[in-house]
Amino acid sequence: MEGGYHRANVELKAYLRDGWVLPALPVLVEESAAALGEGASEAARDEHADLCRSVGIVLDQNGQHEPALAHWQTVLEIRLALE
């Protein structure tokens, strides 16, 4: 059953992932970082680390390994600073 609905579904998912989701991820991280500011609470920094971790996972699963590593490095830096 490779035609019809299945094919349309696969193509739509690829279009959404490649054209909308993946390009939006760095913007989300940048906006989150900008919103933190100097006096951000520990909870806010922890939430930002969670976002970076999740973005790293999505990027890694989509073959974007170097950007994923950069996001995980950010997570590590935040979590070490919170200790």
MARMI-528764 format. One record per residue: residue number from 1; x negated, y negated, z negated of N, C-alpha, C in turn. Coordinates in Angstrom, 1 decimal. Layout:
<nr:NUM&n.east:X&n.north:Y&n.up:Z&ca.east:X&ca.north:Y&ca.up:Z&c.east:X&c.north:Y&c.up:Z>
...
***
This chain:
<nr:1&n.east:-0.8&n.north:1.2&n.up:0.0&ca.east:0.0&ca.north:0.0&ca.up:0.0&c.east:-0.9&c.north:-1.3&c.up:0.0>
<nr:2&n.east:-1.6&n.north:-1.4&n.up:1.0&ca.east:-2.6&ca.north:-2.5&ca.up:1.1&c.east:-2.0&c.north:-3.8&c.up:1.9>
<nr:3&n.east:-0.8&n.north:-3.7&n.up:2.4&ca.east:-0.3&ca.north:-4.8&ca.up:3.2&c.east:0.8&c.north:-5.5&c.up:2.4>
<nr:4&n.east:1.5&n.north:-6.4&n.up:3.0&ca.east:2.6&ca.north:-7.1&ca.up:2.4&c.east:2.4&c.north:-7.8&c.up:1.1>
<nr:5&n.east:3.1&n.north:-7.4&n.up:0.1&ca.east:3.1&ca.north:-8.1&ca.up:-1.2&c.east:1.7&c.north:-8.0&c.up:-1.8>
<nr:6&n.east:1.1&n.north:-6.8&n.up:-1.8&ca.east:-0.2&ca.north:-6.5&ca.up:-2.4&c.east:-1.2&c.north:-7.5&c.up:-1.8>
<nr:7&n.east:-1.3&n.north:-7.5&n.up:-0.5&ca.east:-2.3&ca.north:-8.4&ca.up:0.1&c.east:-2.1&c.north:-9.8&c.up:-0.2>
<nr:8&n.east:-0.8&n.north:-10.3&n.up:-0.2&ca.east:-0.5&ca.north:-11.7&ca.up:-0.5&c.east:-0.9&c.north:-12.0&c.up:-2.0>
<nr:9&n.east:-0.7&n.north:-11.1&n.up:-2.9&ca.east:-1.0&ca.north:-11.2&ca.up:-4.3&c.east:-2.5&c.north:-11.4&c.up:-4.4>
<nr:10&n.east:-3.3&n.north:-10.5&n.up:-3.8&ca.east:-4.7&ca.north:-10.5&ca.up:-3.9&c.east:-5.3&c.north:-11.9&c.up:-3.3>
<nr:11&n.east:-4.7&n.north:-12.3&n.up:-2.2&ca.east:-5.2&ca.north:-13.5&ca.up:-1.6&c.east:-4.8&c.north:-14.7&c.up:-2.4>
<nr:12&n.east:-3.7&n.north:-14.7&n.up:-3.0&ca.east:-3.2&ca.north:-15.8&ca.up:-3.9&c.east:-4.1&c.north:-15.9&c.up:-5.1>
<nr:13&n.east:-4.4&n.north:-14.8&n.up:-5.7&ca.east:-5.3&ca.north:-14.8&ca.up:-6.9&c.east:-6.6&c.north:-15.3&c.up:-6.6>
<nr:14&n.east:-7.2&n.north:-14.9&n.up:-5.5&ca.east:-8.5&ca.north:-15.4&ca.up:-5.0&c.east:-8.5&c.north:-16.9&c.up:-4.8>
<nr:15&n.east:-7.4&n.north:-17.3&n.up:-4.1&ca.east:-7.3&ca.north:-18.8&ca.up:-3.9&c.east:-7.2&c.north:-19.6&c.up:-5.2>
<nr:16&n.east:-6.4&n.north:-19.1&n.up:-6.1&ca.east:-6.3&ca.north:-19.9&ca.up:-7.4&c.east:-7.6&c.north:-19.8&c.up:-8.2>
<nr:17&n.east:-8.2&n.north:-18.7&n.up:-8.2&ca.east:-9.5&ca.north:-18.5&ca.up:-9.0&c.east:-10.6&c.north:-19.4&c.up:-8.4>
<nr:18&n.east:-10.8&n.north:-19.2&n.up:-7.1&ca.east:-11.9&ca.north:-19.9&ca.up:-6.4&c.east:-11.7&c.north:-21.4&c.up:-6.1>
<nr:19&n.east:-10.4&n.north:-21.8&n.up:-5.9&ca.east:-10.1&ca.north:-23.1&ca.up:-5.6&c.east:-9.7&c.north:-24.0&c.up:-6.7>
<nr:20&n.east:-9.3&n.north:-23.4&n.up:-7.8&ca.east:-8.7&ca.north:-24.2&ca.up:-8.9&c.east:-9.4&c.north:-23.9&c.up:-10.2>
<nr:21&n.east:-9.4&n.north:-22.6&n.up:-10.6&ca.east:-9.8&ca.north:-22.3&ca.up:-12.0&c.east:-11.3&c.north:-22.5&c.up:-12.1>
<nr:22&n.east:-12.1&n.north:-21.8&n.up:-11.3&ca.east:-13.6&ca.north:-21.9&ca.up:-11.5&c.east:-14.1&c.north:-23.4&c.up:-11.4>
<nr:23&n.east:-13.6&n.north:-24.2&n.up:-10.4&ca.east:-14.1&ca.north:-25.5&ca.up:-10.4&c.east:-13.6&c.north:-26.4&c.up:-11.6>
<nr:24&n.east:-12.5&n.north:-26.0&n.up:-12.2&ca.east:-12.0&ca.north:-26.8&ca.up:-13.3&c.east:-12.7&c.north:-26.5&c.up:-14.6>
<nr:25&n.east:-13.4&n.north:-25.4&n.up:-14.7&ca.east:-14.0&ca.north:-25.0&ca.up:-16.0&c.east:-15.1&c.north:-26.0&c.up:-16.5>
<nr:26&n.east:-16.0&n.north:-26.4&n.up:-15.6&ca.east:-17.0&ca.north:-27.3&ca.up:-16.1&c.east:-16.4&c.north:-28.7&c.up:-16.6>
<nr:27&n.east:-15.4&n.north:-29.1&n.up:-15.9&ca.east:-14.7&ca.north:-30.3&ca.up:-16.3&c.east:-14.1&c.north:-30.2&c.up:-17.6>
<nr:28&n.east:-13.5&n.north:-29.0&n.up:-17.9&ca.east:-12.9&ca.north:-28.8&ca.up:-19.3&c.east:-14.0&c.north:-28.9&c.up:-20.4>
<nr:29&n.east:-15.1&n.north:-28.3&n.up:-20.1&ca.east:-16.2&ca.north:-28.3&ca.up:-21.1&c.east:-16.7&c.north:-29.7&c.up:-21.3>
<nr:30&n.east:-16.9&n.north:-30.4&n.up:-20.2&ca.east:-17.4&ca.north:-31.8&ca.up:-20.3&c.east:-16.4&c.north:-32.7&c.up:-21.1>
<nr:31&n.east:-15.1&n.north:-32.6&n.up:-20.8&ca.east:-14.1&ca.north:-33.4&ca.up:-21.5&c.east:-14.1&c.north:-33.0&c.up:-23.0>
<nr:32&n.east:-14.2&n.north:-31.7&n.up:-23.3&ca.east:-14.3&ca.north:-31.3&ca.up:-24.7&c.east:-15.5&c.north:-31.9&c.up:-25.4>
<nr:33&n.east:-16.7&n.north:-31.8&n.up:-24.7&ca.east:-17.9&ca.north:-32.4&ca.up:-25.3&c.east:-17.8&c.north:-33.9&c.up:-25.5>
<nr:34&n.east:-17.2&n.north:-34.6&n.up:-24.6&ca.east:-17.0&ca.north:-36.0&ca.up:-24.7&c.east:-16.1&c.north:-36.4&c.up:-25.8>
<nr:35&n.east:-15.1&n.north:-35.6&n.up:-26.0&ca.east:-14.1&ca.north:-35.8&ca.up:-27.1&c.east:-14.7&c.north:-35.6&c.up:-28.5>
<nr:36&n.east:-15.8&n.north:-34.8&n.up:-28.6&ca.east:-16.4&ca.north:-34.5&ca.up:-29.9&c.east:-16.9&c.north:-35.7&c.up:-30.5>
<nr:37&n.east:-17.8&n.north:-36.5&n.up:-29.9&ca.east:-18.4&ca.north:-37.7&ca.up:-30.5&c.east:-19.4&c.north:-37.3&c.up:-31.5>
<nr:38&n.east:-20.0&n.north:-38.3&n.up:-32.1&ca.east:-21.0&ca.north:-38.1&ca.up:-33.1&c.east:-20.5&c.north:-37.5&c.up:-34.4>
<nr:39&n.east:-19.4&n.north:-38.0&n.up:-34.9&ca.east:-18.9&ca.north:-37.6&ca.up:-36.2&c.east:-17.8&c.north:-36.4&c.up:-36.1>
<nr:40&n.east:-18.0&n.north:-35.5&n.up:-35.2&ca.east:-17.0&ca.north:-34.5&ca.up:-35.0&c.east:-17.1&c.north:-33.5&c.up:-36.2>
<nr:41&n.east:-15.9&n.north:-33.0&n.up:-36.6&ca.east:-15.8&ca.north:-32.1&ca.up:-37.7&c.east:-16.4&c.north:-30.8&c.up:-37.3>
<nr:42&n.east:-16.7&n.north:-30.0&n.up:-38.3&ca.east:-17.2&ca.north:-28.7&ca.up:-38.1&c.east:-16.2&c.north:-27.8&c.up:-37.3>
<nr:43&n.east:-14.9&n.north:-28.0&n.up:-37.6&ca.east:-13.9&ca.north:-27.2&ca.up:-36.9&c.east:-13.8&c.north:-27.6&c.up:-35.5>
<nr:44&n.east:-14.0&n.north:-28.9&n.up:-35.2&ca.east:-13.9&ca.north:-29.3&ca.up:-33.8&c.east:-15.1&c.north:-28.8&c.up:-33.0>
<nr:45&n.east:-16.3&n.north:-28.8&n.up:-33.6&ca.east:-17.5&ca.north:-28.3&ca.up:-33.0&c.east:-17.4&c.north:-26.8&c.up:-32.8>
<nr:46&n.east:-16.8&n.north:-26.1&n.up:-33.7&ca.east:-16.5&ca.north:-24.6&ca.up:-33.6&c.east:-15.6&c.north:-24.3&c.up:-32.5>
<nr:47&n.east:-14.5&n.north:-25.1&n.up:-32.3&ca.east:-13.6&ca.north:-25.0&ca.up:-31.2&c.east:-14.3&c.north:-25.2&c.up:-29.9>
<nr:48&n.east:-15.1&n.north:-26.2&n.up:-29.8&ca.east:-15.9&ca.north:-26.5&ca.up:-28.6&c.east:-16.8&c.north:-25.3&c.up:-28.2>
<nr:49&n.east:-17.4&n.north:-24.7&n.up:-29.3&ca.east:-18.3&ca.north:-23.5&ca.up:-29.0&c.east:-17.4&c.north:-22.3&c.up:-28.5>
<nr:50&n.east:-16.2&n.north:-22.2&n.up:-29.1&ca.east:-15.3&ca.north:-21.1&ca.up:-28.6&c.east:-15.0&c.north:-21.3&c.up:-27.1>
<nr:51&n.east:-14.7&n.north:-22.6&n.up:-26.7&ca.east:-14.4&ca.north:-22.9&ca.up:-25.3&c.east:-15.6&c.north:-22.6&c.up:-24.4>
<nr:52&n.east:-16.8&n.north:-23.0&n.up:-24.9&ca.east:-18.0&ca.north:-22.7&ca.up:-24.1&c.east:-18.2&c.north:-21.2&c.up:-23.9>
<nr:53&n.east:-17.9&n.north:-20.4&n.up:-25.0&ca.east:-18.1&ca.north:-19.0&ca.up:-24.9&c.east:-17.1&c.north:-18.4&c.up:-23.9>
<nr:54&n.east:-15.8&n.north:-18.8&n.up:-24.0&ca.east:-14.8&ca.north:-18.3&ca.up:-23.1&c.east:-15.1&c.north:-18.7&c.up:-21.6>
<nr:55&n.east:-15.6&n.north:-19.9&n.up:-21.4&ca.east:-16.0&ca.north:-20.3&ca.up:-20.0&c.east:-17.1&c.north:-19.4&c.up:-19.6>
<nr:56&n.east:-18.1&n.north:-19.2&n.up:-20.4&ca.east:-19.2&ca.north:-18.3&ca.up:-20.0&c.east:-18.8&c.north:-16.9&c.up:-19.6>
<nr:57&n.east:-17.8&n.north:-16.4&n.up:-20.3&ca.east:-17.3&ca.north:-15.1&ca.up:-20.0&c.east:-16.6&c.north:-15.1&c.up:-18.6>
<nr:58&n.east:-15.8&n.north:-16.1&n.up:-18.4&ca.east:-15.1&ca.north:-16.1&ca.up:-17.1&c.east:-16.1&c.north:-16.3&c.up:-15.9>
<nr:59&n.east:-17.1&n.north:-17.2&n.up:-16.1&ca.east:-18.1&ca.north:-17.4&ca.up:-15.1&c.east:-18.9&c.north:-16.1&c.up:-14.8>
<nr:60&n.east:-19.3&n.north:-15.5&n.up:-15.9&ca.east:-20.1&ca.north:-14.2&ca.up:-15.8&c.east:-19.3&c.north:-13.2&c.up:-15.0>
<nr:61&n.east:-18.0&n.north:-13.0&n.up:-15.3&ca.east:-17.2&ca.north:-12.0&ca.up:-14.7&c.east:-16.9&c.north:-12.4&c.up:-13.2>
<nr:62&n.east:-17.2&n.north:-13.6&n.up:-12.8&ca.east:-17.0&ca.north:-14.0&ca.up:-11.4&c.east:-18.4&c.north:-14.2&c.up:-10.7>
<nr:63&n.east:-19.4&n.north:-13.6&n.up:-11.3&ca.east:-20.7&ca.north:-13.6&ca.up:-10.6&c.east:-21.6&c.north:-14.8&c.up:-10.8>
<nr:64&n.east:-21.1&n.north:-15.8&n.up:-11.6&ca.east:-21.9&ca.north:-17.0&ca.up:-11.8&c.east:-22.7&c.north:-16.9&c.up:-13.1>
<nr:65&n.east:-23.7&n.north:-16.1&n.up:-13.0&ca.east:-24.5&ca.north:-15.7&ca.up:-14.2&c.east:-25.3&c.north:-16.9&c.up:-14.8>
<nr:66&n.east:-26.0&n.north:-17.7&n.up:-14.0&ca.east:-26.8&ca.north:-18.8&ca.up:-14.6&c.east:-25.9&c.north:-19.8&c.up:-15.3>
<nr:67&n.east:-24.8&n.north:-20.2&n.up:-14.7&ca.east:-23.9&ca.north:-21.2&ca.up:-15.5&c.east:-23.4&c.north:-20.5&c.up:-16.7>
<nr:68&n.east:-23.1&n.north:-19.3&n.up:-16.7&ca.east:-22.6&ca.north:-18.6&ca.up:-17.9&c.east:-23.6&c.north:-18.6&c.up:-19.0>
<nr:69&n.east:-24.9&n.north:-18.3&n.up:-18.6&ca.east:-26.0&ca.north:-18.4&ca.up:-19.6&c.east:-26.1&c.north:-19.8&c.up:-20.2>
<nr:70&n.east:-25.9&n.north:-20.8&n.up:-19.4&ca.east:-26.0&ca.north:-22.2&ca.up:-19.9&c.east:-24.9&c.north:-22.4&c.up:-20.9>
<nr:71&n.east:-23.7&n.north:-21.9&n.up:-20.7&ca.east:-22.6&ca.north:-22.1&ca.up:-21.6&c.east:-22.9&c.north:-21.4&c.up:-22.9>
<nr:72&n.east:-23.4&n.north:-20.1&n.up:-22.8&ca.east:-23.7&ca.north:-19.4&ca.up:-24.0&c.east:-24.9&c.north:-20.0&c.up:-24.8>
<nr:73&n.east:-25.8&n.north:-20.6&n.up:-24.1&ca.east:-26.9&ca.north:-21.3&ca.up:-24.8&c.east:-26.3&c.north:-22.5&c.up:-25.7>
<nr:74&n.east:-25.3&n.north:-23.2&n.up:-25.1&ca.east:-24.6&ca.north:-24.2&ca.up:-25.8&c.east:-23.9&c.north:-23.7&c.up:-27.1>
<nr:75&n.east:-23.3&n.north:-22.5&n.up:-26.9&ca.east:-22.6&ca.north:-21.9&ca.up:-28.1&c.east:-23.7&c.north:-21.6&c.up:-29.2>
<nr:76&n.east:-24.8&n.north:-21.0&n.up:-28.8&ca.east:-25.8&ca.north:-20.7&ca.up:-29.7&c.east:-26.3&c.north:-21.9&c.up:-30.5>
<nr:77&n.east:-26.6&n.north:-23.0&n.up:-29.7&ca.east:-27.0&ca.north:-24.2&ca.up:-30.3&c.east:-26.0&c.north:-24.8&c.up:-31.3>
<nr:78&n.east:-24.7&n.north:-24.8&n.up:-31.0&ca.east:-23.7&ca.north:-25.3&ca.up:-31.9&c.east:-23.6&c.north:-24.4&c.up:-33.1>
<nr:79&n.east:-23.6&n.north:-23.1&n.up:-32.9&ca.east:-23.4&ca.north:-22.2&ca.up:-34.1&c.east:-24.6&c.north:-22.3&c.up:-35.0>
<nr:80&n.east:-25.8&n.north:-22.4&n.up:-34.5&ca.east:-27.0&ca.north:-22.5&ca.up:-35.3&c.east:-26.9&c.north:-23.8&c.up:-36.1>
<nr:81&n.east:-26.4&n.north:-24.9&n.up:-35.5&ca.east:-26.3&ca.north:-26.2&ca.up:-36.2&c.east:-25.3&c.north:-26.2&c.up:-37.3>
<nr:82&n.east:-24.3&n.north:-25.3&n.up:-37.1&ca.east:-23.2&ca.north:-25.2&ca.up:-38.1&c.east:-23.6&c.north:-24.4&c.up:-39.3>
<nr:83&n.east:-24.7&n.north:-23.6&n.up:-39.2&ca.east:-25.1&ca.north:-22.7&ca.up:-40.3&c.east:-25.7&c.north:-23.6&c.up:-41.5>
***
